[in-house]
Amino acid sequence: MHIGVDIKAKIMEDIKAAIREFEARPDIKTRFGTPTVGYADTRNPIFDMYFSRTISDHPKQIYRPGNTVVVHFVPYAPEITQSNKGGTEPSEAWKTAFTESMWLSMRLNGVIREALDTVGRLSSCTNTPTDWNEELCREGWSHKLAAYAAGMGKFGPAGSFQTEEGFAGRFGSIITDGQYAEAFDPLSADELEAIYQEIQKQYRYQEAGGPICGQEMIKACPGGAISEKGIDRKLCQAYCKTIDEHIPSPEVCGKCFFY
């Protein structure tokens, strides 16, 4: 690192400036809250567990020189989140935020890479916005699993992720050769298994075995994908595909995220 440069502070300052510039564009309707940034060591055994269970690519698989995953989360403004609670389908504000936040996330990746360039660090993006596997009903790389490894929060229904700034918003990430993450705790095979099982329960997908979804959550799903046994990934994806043909993620709907 260059002497006198606090790269984490610079990344945060540049992200905030980029969000202000983005919101000032006349074609952008969405307003955002306070961003957060996390840092995960690519050697964290949690990534090995993700990869071995085929629930996410490994950061070293994407960018072998990478030592740190830089994860950013930009929450939607509170009124956008509230607009999506209730009703029979996702609100227009929510759907607009899904698309516009994707554009913003790509810009923030560029901003972070530019900041890392100033201190001579190499970096690589993790995926493209349309990187969606319809058979597995997920992206190849999960920003949220990286956020979990970075200690930014915990999971919720359909792969939503609860941070200190809430669950509604956009995650993104890049991988750098710089070492910026705090030391991680060594984990035994039993501890990793417990983490995996807990994440599966938090997802509330049917295959997790035993998740119980309440009536409010069941009624909130406009796609009929939720029962007391959990969320049916395929039915969820089928409904979300009617909203976004290319990225049929639960994020485009988000109705169950409140429960």
PyMOL commands that set and color helices and strands:
alter all, ss='L'
color gray80, all
select helices_A, chain A and resi 7-23+45-52+59-62+78-83+92-118+143-149+157-159+189-203+206-208+215-220+233-241+250-252+255-258
alter helices_A, ss='H'
color red, helices_A
select strands_A, chain A and resi 36-41+68-75+123-125+154-155+161-162+169-176+226-227+230-231
alter strands_A, ss='S'
color yellow, strands_A
deselect
rebuild
show_as cartoon
